Amino acid sequence: MATYTDIRAGGWVARLPEGWRPYALLMRLDRPIGAWLLVLPGLWGIALLAPSWGQGLWLAALFGLGAVVTRGAGCVVNDLWDRELDRRVGRTRGRPLASGAVTPRQALLFLGVLGLIGLAILVQLKTVAILVGLASMVPVVLYPLAKRVTDWPQAVLGVTFGWGALLGPAAATGTLGWEAAALYAAAIAWILGYDTIYAHQDREDDALVGIGSTALKFGERTRPFLAACYAATIALLALAGWAAGLGALFWPALALPAGLLARQVATLDIRDPARCLKLFKANREVGLAVALAFMLGRL
């Protein structure tokens, strides 16, 4: 466990100019799953409420680019907070700030550039969406502190990473209704579940350095906890679909993400970090299946 890492310094990252590589790793561009998981709740809102296909595709493109930039900025903030802790955890000690490949000053300058790019994307949206997007900076900055003060940092990540479930409806309609509230709650429950799986990769190291997590809190009871999180996710997605008045095709289509989540619960092995990472990554397909269900419900 102590030597396991999910950093992927090879592949296309290794073909970048040498000076760019640490910044690509700092943004986690070697692991695009994080950008996928950040953008998916926003895509749910767009699929559920976009007024037209053309508008939906335009918003999806903006959200995709914004997710890469925002996730990258969040990773920089996280690694600035955690660089001392990261040196003490096997999976994270190779991160650019922890290893010294990027200095804190360089990281702050890079963060400023990412912030300007993100702002340029955000101002393309409706006024309500801009305000919702700006408000997201509060949980982004505070999330890295959560693991130091609570056993529930995964819930705080849910509040942070699920923000797109508010931003998507705001961008699509210029308002926030009950559909958005149900969608956001579903995203939080989903993220609480999948990030608990992810946290089992670091369970032993986290215990040694005093970091809290739901993986440590629930331990051998993770499977029923995960089942409860995912059951709440599907129930809340159903509520969002009902509130939006989706058609009959939505209901059988929702069985696909429900089945994919049930498979994660059934096959979880908390002692196998590689397996935990694989199940965590499988949530991209879950999120896409949810978006598909919403689109089918609107036919």
Secondary structure, 3 states (H helix, E strand, C coil): CCCCCCCCCCHHHHHCCCCCHHHHHHCCCCCCHHHHHHHHHHHHHHHHHCCCHHHHHHHHHHHHHHHHHHHHHHHHHHHHHHHHHHCCCCCCCCCHHHHCCCCHHHHHHHHHHHHHHHHHHHCCCCHHHHHHHHHCHHHHHHHHHHHHHCCCHHHHHHHHHCCHHHHHHHHHHCCCCHHHHHHHHHHHHHHHHHHHHHHHHHHHHHHHHCCCCHHHHHHHHHHHHHHHHHHHHHHHHHHHHHHCCCCCCHHHHCHHHHHHHHHHHHHCCCCCHHHHHHHHHCHHHHHHHHHHHHHHHCC
